[in-house]
Amino acid sequence: MACSIHAWVTARGSARARDYWELPGAARELSEALIINPYDIEQFADAIRNAVEMEPAERQARMERMRRTVEENNIYCWAARFLAELRRWASSGHC
């Protein structure tokens, strides 16, 4: 799910409000999204209403911020952080 959300944000040409589950990690990273619990029907309905009623300028700004987040936190950055943490862990005598 998280990968498809990142792909949608990256590929999306126009600004649209988007609802995301609050459960996967992408919800924490893409905080500009309208975060929902898919099992809470009222919250889900409220998020859809908020998305439909959102001003176009706000939708555009949210989408641009999400796109920037996805571009900055790509697999290469994740791998570099992971390897740095692994080196730090190994150098602290855990191996």
Backbone as numpy.savetxt, mean C-alpha at the origin, in Angstrom:
# Nx Ny Nz CAx CAy CAz Cx Cy Cz
-2.19 -11.04 -2.63 -3.01 -9.84 -2.63 -2.15 -8.59 -2.63
-1.15 -8.53 -1.79 -0.32 -7.34 -1.68 0.38 -7.04 -3.00
0.88 -8.06 -3.67 1.57 -7.83 -4.94 0.63 -7.27 -5.98
-0.61 -7.78 -6.03 -1.55 -7.26 -7.01 -1.94 -5.82 -6.70
-2.00 -5.46 -5.43 -2.30 -4.08 -5.06 -1.17 -3.17 -5.53
0.07 -3.57 -5.30 1.21 -2.77 -5.74 1.21 -2.64 -7.26
0.92 -3.72 -7.96 0.88 -3.66 -9.42 -0.23 -2.73 -9.89
-1.37 -2.76 -9.23 -2.48 -1.89 -9.62 -2.09 -0.43 -9.45
-1.45 -0.11 -8.33 -1.05 1.28 -8.08 -0.03 1.73 -9.12
0.91 0.87 -9.44 1.96 1.21 -10.39 1.41 1.39 -11.80
0.51 0.53 -12.20 0.01 0.52 -13.58 -1.14 1.49 -13.81
-1.78 1.92 -12.77 -2.98 2.73 -12.90 -2.64 4.10 -13.48
-3.24 4.42 -14.61 -2.96 5.69 -15.25 -3.78 6.83 -14.71
-5.00 6.57 -14.30 -5.84 7.65 -13.78 -5.99 7.50 -12.28
-6.37 8.57 -11.66 -6.51 8.55 -10.19 -7.87 7.99 -9.83
-7.86 7.00 -9.00 -9.10 6.42 -8.47 -8.90 6.11 -7.00
-9.92 6.29 -6.23 -9.86 5.85 -4.84 -9.93 4.33 -4.85
-9.25 3.72 -3.94 -9.20 2.26 -3.92 -9.37 1.78 -2.49
-10.12 0.70 -2.32 -10.30 0.09 -1.02 -9.33 -1.08 -0.90
-8.69 -1.22 0.24 -7.78 -2.32 0.48 -8.09 -2.97 1.81
-7.90 -4.24 1.86 -8.03 -4.95 3.12 -7.08 -4.35 4.13
-7.49 -4.31 5.37 -6.59 -3.85 6.42 -5.67 -4.97 6.87
-5.91 -6.20 6.44 -5.17 -7.35 6.94 -3.79 -7.53 6.30
-3.59 -7.42 4.99 -2.26 -7.62 4.43 -1.31 -6.46 4.71
-0.01 -6.72 4.54 1.00 -5.71 4.79 0.88 -4.49 3.90
0.33 -4.64 2.71 0.20 -3.51 1.81 -0.66 -2.41 2.40
-1.59 -2.77 3.26 -2.44 -1.75 3.88 -1.61 -0.80 4.74
-0.58 -1.33 5.40 0.28 -0.46 6.21 1.14 0.42 5.32
1.61 -0.12 4.23 2.50 0.62 3.34 1.74 1.67 2.53
0.56 1.33 2.07 -0.22 2.23 1.22 -1.31 2.90 2.05
-0.87 3.72 2.97 -1.80 4.33 3.93 -2.74 5.35 3.29
-2.49 5.75 2.07 -3.38 6.68 1.38 -4.62 5.99 0.86
-4.61 4.67 0.84 -5.78 3.92 0.39 -6.87 3.99 1.45
-8.07 3.71 1.05 -9.16 3.59 2.00 -9.10 2.17 2.56
-8.63 2.05 3.78 -8.37 0.74 4.38 -9.66 0.18 4.97
-9.94 -1.06 4.67 -11.17 -1.69 5.15 -10.89 -3.06 5.74
-11.81 -3.49 6.57 -11.89 -4.88 6.99 -12.96 -5.49 6.11
-12.63 -6.44 5.25 -13.62 -6.97 4.30 -14.77 -7.71 4.97
-14.64 -8.00 6.25 -15.70 -8.70 6.97 -16.64 -7.73 7.69
-16.35 -6.45 7.64 -17.18 -5.42 8.26 -17.99 -4.75 7.15
-19.22 -5.18 6.98 -20.03 -4.73 5.85 -20.29 -3.23 5.91
-20.56 -2.69 7.08 -20.82 -1.25 7.18 -19.57 -0.43 6.85
-18.42 -0.87 7.34 -17.17 -0.17 7.04 -16.89 -0.24 5.54
-17.14 -1.40 4.94 -16.92 -1.58 3.50 -17.83 -0.60 2.73
-19.10 -0.54 3.11 -20.04 0.37 2.44 -19.63 1.82 2.62
-19.19 2.18 3.82 -18.73 3.56 4.06 -17.52 3.90 3.19
-16.61 2.95 3.04 -15.42 3.19 2.21 -15.80 3.39 0.75
-16.74 2.61 0.27 -17.20 2.78 -1.11 -17.84 4.15 -1.28
-18.68 4.54 -0.32 -19.31 5.87 -0.38 -18.25 6.97 -0.37
-17.27 6.84 0.53 -16.19 7.84 0.60 -15.43 7.91 -0.71
-15.18 6.77 -1.32 -14.45 6.76 -2.59 -15.25 7.44 -3.70
-16.54 7.17 -3.75 -17.39 7.76 -4.79 -17.53 9.27 -4.60
-17.61 9.70 -3.34 -17.82 11.11 -3.05 -16.53 11.92 -2.95
-15.40 11.28 -3.00 -14.12 11.97 -2.84 -13.88 12.95 -3.99
-13.35 14.10 -3.66 -13.02 15.10 -4.66 -11.94 14.56 -5.61
-12.05 14.84 -6.89 -11.05 14.34 -7.84 -9.61 14.74 -7.48
-9.43 15.95 -6.98 -8.07 16.39 -6.61 -7.51 15.54 -5.47
-8.35 15.17 -4.51 -7.88 14.33 -3.42 -7.56 12.93 -3.92
-8.41 12.38 -4.80 -8.13 11.07 -5.39 -6.79 11.08 -6.11
-6.56 12.12 -6.89 -5.31 12.25 -7.65 -4.12 12.31 -6.70
-4.21 13.13 -5.66 -3.10 13.28 -4.71 -2.82 11.97 -3.99
-3.87 11.27 -3.57 -3.68 9.98 -2.89 -2.99 8.98 -3.81
-3.46 8.93 -5.06 -2.89 7.98 -6.01 -1.43 8.31 -6.28
-1.09 9.57 -6.43 0.30 9.96 -6.67 1.19 9.57 -5.49
0.69 9.77 -4.26 1.48 9.38 -3.09 1.65 7.87 -3.01
0.60 7.12 -3.33 0.73 5.65 -3.33 1.70 5.18 -4.41
1.61 5.79 -5.58 2.51 5.41 -6.68 3.96 5.69 -6.28
4.21 6.82 -5.64 5.56 7.17 -5.19 6.05 6.15 -4.14
5.18 5.76 -3.23 5.53 4.77 -2.21 5.93 3.46 -2.86
5.15 3.01 -3.82 5.45 1.74 -4.50 6.76 1.84 -5.28
6.98 2.96 -5.95 8.21 3.13 -6.71 9.44 3.15 -5.80
9.31 3.77 -4.62 10.44 3.88 -3.70 10.70 2.59 -2.92
9.67 1.81 -2.68 9.80 0.58 -1.88 9.68 -0.65 -2.76
10.56 -0.73 -3.75 10.51 -1.85 -4.68 11.29 -3.05 -4.14
11.33 -4.10 -4.91 11.98 -5.34 -4.47 13.48 -5.14 -4.22
14.11 -4.25 -4.95 15.54 -4.01 -4.76 15.81 -3.35 -3.41
14.96 -2.39 -3.03 15.10 -1.77 -1.71 14.83 -2.78 -0.61
13.80 -3.59 -0.79 13.48 -4.60 0.21 14.65 -5.56 0.37
15.21 -6.04 -0.75 16.33 -6.98 -0.69 17.54 -6.35 -0.01
17.84 -5.10 -0.31 18.98 -4.42 0.32 18.77 -4.31 1.82
17.57 -3.95 2.25 17.28 -3.86 3.70 17.38 -5.23 4.35
16.88 -6.25 3.69 16.93 -7.61 4.22 18.38 -8.07 4.39
19.19 -7.86 3.37 20.59 -8.29 3.44 21.37 -7.49 4.48
21.10 -6.22 4.59 21.77 -5.40 5.61 21.42 -5.90 7.01
20.16 -6.21 7.22 19.73 -6.73 8.52 20.35 -8.10 8.79
20.43 -8.91 7.77 21.05 -10.23 7.92 22.53 -10.10 8.27
23.23 -9.17 7.61 24.64 -8.94 7.94 24.79 -8.42 9.37
23.91 -7.50 9.78 23.95 -6.99 11.14 23.71 -8.11 12.15
22.76 -8.93 11.87 22.44 -10.05 12.75 23.62 -11.02 12.85
24.22 -11.35 11.68 25.34 -12.28 11.65 26.57 -11.71 12.36
26.81 -10.42 12.21 27.98 -9.80 12.84 27.82 -9.65 14.36
26.60 -9.76 14.84 26.39 -9.63 16.29 26.55 -10.96 17.03
27.04 -11.99 16.31 27.35 -13.26 16.95 26.22 -14.26 17.00
25.19 -14.05 16.22 24.06 -14.99 16.22 24.32 -16.21 15.35
25.38 -16.21 14.60 25.65 -17.36 13.72 26.66 -18.29 14.39
